[in-house]
Amino acid sequence: MDEGQILGLIGPNGAGKTTLFNVVSRIYDPTAGSVTFDGQDLLALSAHEISRVGVYRTFQNLALWPGMTVIENVMVGDHTNTKSNVISAALRLPSMRKEESDLRDRAWAALDEVQLTDVAYSPAAGLPFGTLKRIELARALIANPRLIMLDEPASGLTHAEVDSLAQDIKNLRDRHNLTILLVEHHMRMVLGISEKLVVLNFGRKIADGDPDVVRSDPEVIEAYLGSS
């Protein structure tokens, strides 16, 4: 995929979409092949090192801490890039306090980009599902990513929330020149914001290219969209 592109990855259940995400994010090891990002071999990295090269992945099931505030949940998104160690944290050394203050400022800025500063200091527990989805988007943003892998971000949202989230994704891409890899079953959202579409079926790529062309491909219609 190209830098700054929104690429939609679709396919029926069991097609291999989440498996692909798990390989790229280093949860799974592939039996063959390679994964490179900007010329770097991602398979040489561990899962916690992936974010350091600018790759961030969200999950279908929200990975938020309900007992923490919204801004604290966002701050967690950049934990792999913090330099403070256990000793400096325990002693509350000036370097640690400065780093935490800077991190909180960046978390606030990320929440502002998804219009959530009004709930920044509210516990995540009990917030609407659509709000939780946008919190996870803010948490991805704070890690200074170059590639964000979104795993079914529209799942469980209302039509209005889907439209709002789609606009947020497009706006963030435009502001930060992000590259977005989107796995999503909500076809209206995928076709509305994707500039390229890739279709998997049983682990095999059966089509890729312009969304309007791909959606008309007979093999895609048969495998995923349905002949109707």
VMD Tcl script that draws the C-alpha trace (Angstrom):
set ca {
  {0.00 0.00 0.00}
  {1.06 3.59 -0.58}
  {1.98 6.13 2.08}
  {-1.00 8.26 3.09}
  {-3.49 5.81 1.62}
  {-6.65 4.40 3.19}
  {-6.81 0.75 2.16}
  {-9.87 -1.34 2.92}
  {-9.37 -5.07 3.52}
  {-12.56 -7.11 3.21}
  {-13.62 -10.72 2.94}
  {-16.02 -13.24 4.48}
  {-15.53 -14.62 7.97}
  {-12.49 -16.87 8.01}
  {-10.90 -15.16 5.03}
  {-7.74 -14.35 7.00}
  {-8.17 -10.64 7.69}
  {-7.52 -10.74 11.43}
  {-4.79 -13.33 10.91}
  {-3.05 -10.89 8.58}
  {-3.34 -8.17 11.24}
  {-1.93 -10.55 13.85}
  {1.06 -11.36 11.65}
  {1.84 -7.72 10.90}
  {1.49 -6.75 14.57}
  {3.72 -9.71 15.54}
  {1.14 -11.65 17.52}
  {1.51 -14.55 15.07}
  {4.61 -15.80 13.28}
  {4.03 -16.62 9.60}
  {5.15 -19.97 8.21}
  {6.47 -18.26 5.08}
  {6.79 -14.87 3.42}
  {7.91 -11.47 4.64}
  {6.42 -8.29 6.07}
  {8.20 -5.01 5.40}
  {7.31 -1.46 6.33}
  {9.26 1.37 4.72}
  {12.03 -1.10 3.94}
  {12.21 -2.50 7.47}
  {11.66 -6.19 8.22}
  {8.82 -6.24 10.74}
  {9.28 -9.96 11.37}
  {12.58 -9.12 13.06}
  {10.72 -7.08 15.68}
  {8.74 -8.17 18.72}
  {5.14 -7.14 19.29}
  {6.06 -4.33 21.71}
  {8.65 -2.93 19.29}
  {6.20 -2.49 16.42}
  {4.86 0.86 17.66}
  {8.38 2.27 17.82}
  {8.65 2.08 14.02}
  {5.27 3.75 13.59}
  {2.86 0.81 13.31}
  {-0.18 0.80 15.63}
  {-3.06 -1.65 15.69}
  {-6.52 -1.46 17.28}
  {-8.63 -4.48 18.20}
  {-12.20 -5.63 17.54}
  {-12.74 -6.00 21.28}
  {-11.89 -2.71 22.96}
  {-8.66 -2.91 24.95}
  {-9.55 -0.07 27.33}
  {-9.23 -0.02 31.12}
  {-12.73 0.76 32.48}
  {-11.44 1.92 35.88}
  {-9.08 4.49 34.38}
  {-10.07 7.91 33.13}
  {-10.34 8.56 29.42}
  {-7.12 10.59 29.31}
  {-5.25 7.90 31.25}
  {-6.41 5.30 28.73}
  {-5.07 7.47 25.92}
  {-1.75 7.98 27.72}
  {-1.29 4.21 27.85}
  {-1.10 4.26 24.05}
  {2.44 5.65 24.16}
  {3.82 3.57 27.03}
  {6.38 1.80 24.82}
  {8.01 5.13 23.95}
  {8.41 6.44 27.50}
  {11.92 6.52 28.93}
  {11.20 6.49 32.68}
  {12.12 3.33 34.55}
  {10.68 1.79 37.71}
  {13.08 3.69 40.00}
  {12.38 7.13 38.52}
  {8.65 6.43 38.62}
  {8.75 5.27 42.25}
  {10.85 8.26 43.36}
  {8.85 10.70 41.23}
  {12.07 12.15 39.82}
  {11.80 15.44 37.87}
  {12.52 13.67 34.59}
  {9.63 11.32 35.18}
  {7.24 14.15 36.13}
  {8.22 16.12 33.02}
  {7.69 13.10 30.79}
  {4.28 12.42 32.34}
  {3.25 16.06 31.91}
  {4.28 16.03 28.25}
  {2.43 12.75 27.72}
  {-0.73 14.16 29.31}
  {-0.55 17.22 27.06}
  {-0.28 15.01 23.97}
  {-3.15 12.84 25.19}
  {-5.30 15.96 25.58}
  {-4.40 17.04 22.04}
  {-5.33 13.59 20.71}
  {-8.69 13.73 22.51}
  {-9.28 17.19 21.08}
  {-8.81 15.78 17.57}
  {-11.67 13.33 18.12}
  {-13.85 15.82 20.06}
  {-13.59 14.08 23.44}
  {-11.95 16.62 25.76}
  {-15.28 17.02 27.59}
  {-14.96 13.47 28.98}
  {-11.16 13.46 29.43}
  {-11.31 13.01 33.20}
  {-14.35 10.72 33.27}
  {-13.91 6.99 33.90}
  {-14.09 4.95 30.71}
  {-16.65 2.66 32.34}
  {-20.21 3.55 31.41}
  {-19.40 5.76 28.43}
  {-21.31 5.13 25.18}
  {-19.81 2.51 22.89}
  {-19.26 5.04 20.12}
  {-17.25 7.20 22.53}
  {-15.11 4.22 23.52}
  {-14.29 3.58 19.86}
  {-13.09 7.15 19.46}
  {-11.00 6.86 22.64}
  {-9.16 3.97 21.04}
  {-8.59 6.09 17.93}
  {-7.10 8.83 20.12}
  {-4.91 6.26 21.84}
  {-3.57 5.15 18.47}
  {-2.84 8.76 17.54}
  {-0.75 9.54 20.63}
  {1.85 6.94 19.64}
  {2.85 9.11 16.64}
  {2.01 6.33 14.16}
  {2.68 6.29 10.46}
  {0.46 3.26 9.85}
  {-2.71 2.58 11.83}
  {-4.38 -0.81 11.45}
  {-8.06 -0.51 12.35}
  {-9.78 -3.83 13.10}
  {-13.54 -3.39 12.62}
  {-13.79 0.09 14.17}
  {-17.46 0.44 13.16}
  {-18.57 -2.76 14.88}
  {-21.50 -2.10 17.21}
  {-21.99 1.53 16.18}
  {-25.16 3.24 14.98}
  {-25.34 4.60 11.44}
  {-24.73 8.13 12.73}
  {-21.74 6.99 14.79}
  {-20.30 5.14 11.79}
  {-20.54 8.28 9.66}
  {-18.89 10.36 12.40}
  {-16.08 7.83 12.87}
  {-15.46 7.62 9.13}
  {-15.07 11.39 8.99}
  {-12.69 11.30 11.97}
  {-10.54 8.70 10.22}
  {-10.37 10.76 7.03}
  {-9.58 13.95 8.94}
  {-6.79 12.32 10.95}
  {-5.30 10.83 7.80}
  {-5.30 14.23 6.11}
  {-3.86 16.13 9.10}
  {-1.07 13.68 9.87}
  {-0.45 12.00 6.50}
  {-1.32 8.67 8.11}
  {-1.56 5.40 6.24}
  {-4.68 3.48 7.25}
  {-5.27 -0.26 6.86}
  {-8.95 -0.87 7.56}
  {-10.67 -4.20 8.18}
  {-14.40 -3.63 8.31}
  {-17.68 -5.43 7.55}
  {-19.63 -2.18 7.29}
  {-19.49 -1.91 3.50}
  {-20.87 1.63 3.27}
  {-18.02 2.86 5.46}
  {-15.35 0.84 3.62}
  {-16.48 1.98 0.19}
  {-16.95 5.54 1.41}
  {-13.41 6.17 2.67}
  {-11.14 3.54 1.07}
  {-8.99 4.59 -1.86}
  {-7.97 1.01 -2.55}
  {-9.79 -2.22 -1.77}
  {-8.27 -5.67 -1.23}
  {-10.45 -8.77 -0.96}
  {-9.35 -11.98 0.76}
  {-11.07 -15.35 0.54}
  {-9.72 -18.40 2.40}
  {-6.38 -16.64 2.88}
  {-5.99 -15.80 -0.81}
  {-6.19 -12.36 -2.39}
  {-8.88 -12.51 -5.06}
  {-9.06 -8.83 -6.04}
  {-7.49 -5.45 -5.39}
  {-7.72 -1.97 -6.84}
  {-10.23 0.84 -7.14}
  {-13.20 0.13 -4.81}
  {-15.81 0.74 -7.52}
  {-14.06 -1.72 -9.83}
  {-13.42 -4.35 -7.16}
  {-17.00 -4.33 -5.89}
  {-18.14 -5.29 -9.41}
  {-15.70 -8.18 -9.77}
  {-17.70 -11.42 -10.27}
  {-15.44 -13.41 -7.95}
  {-15.84 -10.80 -5.22}
  {-19.61 -10.75 -5.65}
  {-19.70 -14.53 -5.39}
  {-17.33 -14.77 -2.42}
  {-18.35 -11.84 -0.27}
  {-20.89 -9.31 -1.42}
  {-23.48 -11.81 -2.62}
  {-24.92 -12.20 -6.09}
  {-27.82 -9.94 -5.17}
}
mol new
graphics top color blue
foreach p $ca { graphics top sphere $p radius 0.5 }
foreach p [lrange $ca 0 end-1] q [lrange $ca 1 end] { graphics top cylinder $p $q radius 0.2 }
display resetview
